[in-house]
Amino acid sequence: MRRDLSYIHKDAKIGKDVVIDPFASISADVVIGDGTWIGSNVVIMDGARIGENCKIYPGAVISAVSQDLKYKGEYTTTEIGNNTTIREFVTVHKGTTDRHKTIVGSNCLLMAYVHVAHDCIIGNNVIIANSTQLAGHITIDDWVIIEGMVGTQQFVHIGAHSFVAGGSLVRKNVPPFVKAAREPLSYVGVNTVGLRRRGYSDQQIMNIEDAYRVIYVQNSNISTAIKVAELELPQSDEKQVILDFIRSSTKGIMRGLS
């Protein structure tokens, strides 16, 4: 390790066993947790809070000022959890007055050229593949997988355990547990493979499939579908998560099968 070949501000808080490769730049208001590796030519700017055992690859820029023209220099941060990997040339911008922070959770993988704009909140165990672009104010729940070259509109909410196919354009909320693909983005089934990998039982998956059969297959009107699912389907945690997500989606959810 040759920290003498990097710029590390004297006020930056660097944990134990942190490796900082040559030509990295670490600003003053930065905290880096124990065991993290910072590759060469990484730029970590004021407001960054990086967890333990992370890996940040060459060319990444963390906590740059937002590109939102409404940003007036207010104090905001970028928070990255433990055990997260950020690959080459990823950009993660700090928050604005909306949420005051941008968050990438623990155990995440952001592949090369991903952009995470201001005020995005990304949960734990999320994988975002190459060249996917997230606009501002987006929420991505735990265990989501987004394939490469996906464009996501601001204020969108992507529910837990969902899967978004490569090249998609996400303009509406994506409910939990589903696979999303096609143009315009549509429901193409339940993410059964991912759910089984994460320990969901056959009964739990059946509960999810039954709910989406009512919502996306049997009914074209979402309000009617919610009422039918509430009254006719057995109560389950999975059904409740789905209905709560849809009820809170003032932006609307993606379309069904056509």
N, C-alpha and C positions, 0 to 999 in steps of 0.2 A: 504494500500500500504506500503510495507516494502523495500524501496530502499536501506536500509542499508544491506540487504541480497543479493543485486545485485552488479555487477561491472559496474559503470557508470563513464567513464573518465571525468575529470573535464572540458575538452574542448568540449565535446559533447553539441550540442544545442538542448535542450528539450523544446517543446512548453508547452502551458498551458493545464492543466487538462489531462496530459499524465499519464497513469497508467503503471508501470513497475513491474511485479510480481517477486517474489524471484528467484534468481539464473540466471537471465538474464545477458548478457554481452554486453555492449555498448562501442564501441571504440571511439577514439578521434574525428576523421573526420566524424561525423555522425550528421544529422539533422533529427529530428522527429517532425512532425506537431502537432498542437493542437488536443486534444481529442483522440489520438491514444492509443490503448491498446497493450502492449507487454507482452506475456505470459511467464511463467517460462521456463528457459533453452533455450530461444531464444538467438542466437548470431547475433549481428549486427556489421559488420566490417567496416573498413575505406572506405569512399566513398559512403556510403548509404545516400540517400535523400528520406525520407519517408513522405508522405503527411498527411493530416488531417483525423481524424476519421477512421483510418485503424485498423484492428484487425490482429495480428500476433500470431499464436497459438504455443504452446510448441514444442520445437525441431527444429523450422525453423532456417535456416542460410541464412542471407542476406548479399550480397556484398563480398563473399569470392573471393579470387584470382582465376582467370580463370584456367581451366585445359588445356588450349591451350599451348602447349610446346613452341610456338613462343612468348608468353608473357614474356617480359623482365623487368617488374616492372614499366612500364610507368603509369602515373597518369590517372586513369579512375574511373567511378562512376557506381552506381546502383540507378535508380530513380523509385520510386513507387508513383503513383498518390493518389488522395483522395478517401476515402470510399472503399478501396480495402481490401479484406479478404484473408489472406494467412494461410492455414491450416497446420496441424502437419507435420513436417519433410520436408517441401518444401525447396528447395535450389535454390537461385537466385545468379548467379555469375556476377561479375563486367565485364565491357567491356575490349577490347584490342585496339590496334591502328586502327582497322578497323572502328569502330564507336565511340570509346572512352567511350561508355556507354551502359548499358543494361537498358531497360525501360519496366516497367509494368504500364499500364495506370490506369485511375480512374474507380471506380465501377466494378472492376474485382473480380473474385473468382478463386483462385488457390487451388484445393483440395489436400488432403494429398498425400505426396510423389511425387509431381510434381517437375521436374527439369527444370530450365530455364538457359541455358548456356550463355556464353559470347556473347555480341553484339546482343542479341535478342531484337526486338522492338515489344512490344505487345500493341495494341490499347486500347480503352476504352470499357467497358461493355463486356469483354471477359470472358468466363467460360472455364476452363480447368480442366477436371475431373481426378480422382485418378490415380497416377502412370504413367501419360503421361510424355514423355521425349522429350525435345526440344534441339536439337544440336545447335551449334553456328550460328550466323548471320541470324537467321530466322526472318521474318516479319509476324506478324499476325494483320490484320486490325480489325476495330471496329466490335463488335457484333458477333464475331465468337464463336461457341461452339464446343469444342473438347471433345469427350467422353473419357472414361478411357483406359489406357494401350495402347495409341497411341505412335508410334515411328516416329519421324520427322527428316529427313535428313537435314544437314546444308545447308544454303542459300535458303531454300524453302520460298515461299511467299504464304500465305493463305488469300484469298480475303474476303472482308467484308460480313457479314451476311451468311457465309457458315457454314455448319455443317459436321463434320467429325466423322464417326461412330467408336465405340469402337474397339480396337484391330487392327486398320488400321496401315499400314506402308506408310508414306507420303514421296515419293521420287521426285515428281514433283509438280509444283505450282498448287494450287487449286483455280479456278476462283471464283469471288464473286457470292453470292446468291444461291449456289448449295448445294446439299447433295452429300457427297463422301463416298463410301464404297467399299467392295469387295477387292480381292487380285488378280492381282495388283489393286491399288486404281483406281476407276472409277467413272464417272458421273452417278448418279442414280436418277436424277431429280432435280427440283428446290425446295429450302427450303421455300415452300409456308406457312407452319405453322408459322415459325419464322418471315417471312416478314409481315404476317397479324398481328401478335402480336405487331410488331413495327410500325404499321400504314400505311403500303403500301396498295395502292388502288388496286382494281381488274384490272384496266387498267395498272398500273405499273407492276403488276405480269404477266399480259399477254405479256407485252413488253419483260420481261425477258424470259418467256417461248418461245416466238417466236425466240428470239436470239439463245437460246440454241438448239432449234429444228433445226435450220440451221447449227449450229456449230457441234453438237454431233450426230444428228440423220440423217440428210439428206446428210451430207458431211463427208467423211473420211479424207480429206485433209484440214488441218487447214487454210492454206493460201487461198485456194479457198473459204472456208466457210466465212472467214473475208470479202473477196471481195463481195460475195453474200449478206451477212448481211448488208454491207455498202450501196450497191446499191439498194437492193430490199425491205428492211424493213424500215418502217417509222422511221424518226429521233426521238429519245427519250434520256433522260438523262441516263436511265438504259442501253440501247444499247451501248451508248458511253462509259460508265464505263466498261462494259464487254470487248469491243473491245480494249480499251486502256490498260486494264490489260493484255490481251492476247498478244498484240503487244510488250509489255515491258517484256514479260516472256522469256528471253533468255535461261533459263533453260528448257523451255517447260512446257506444262500443262498436267494434268492427262488425261488418255485415256477416250474415250467415251464408250457407251454401246456396248457390244459384244454378 
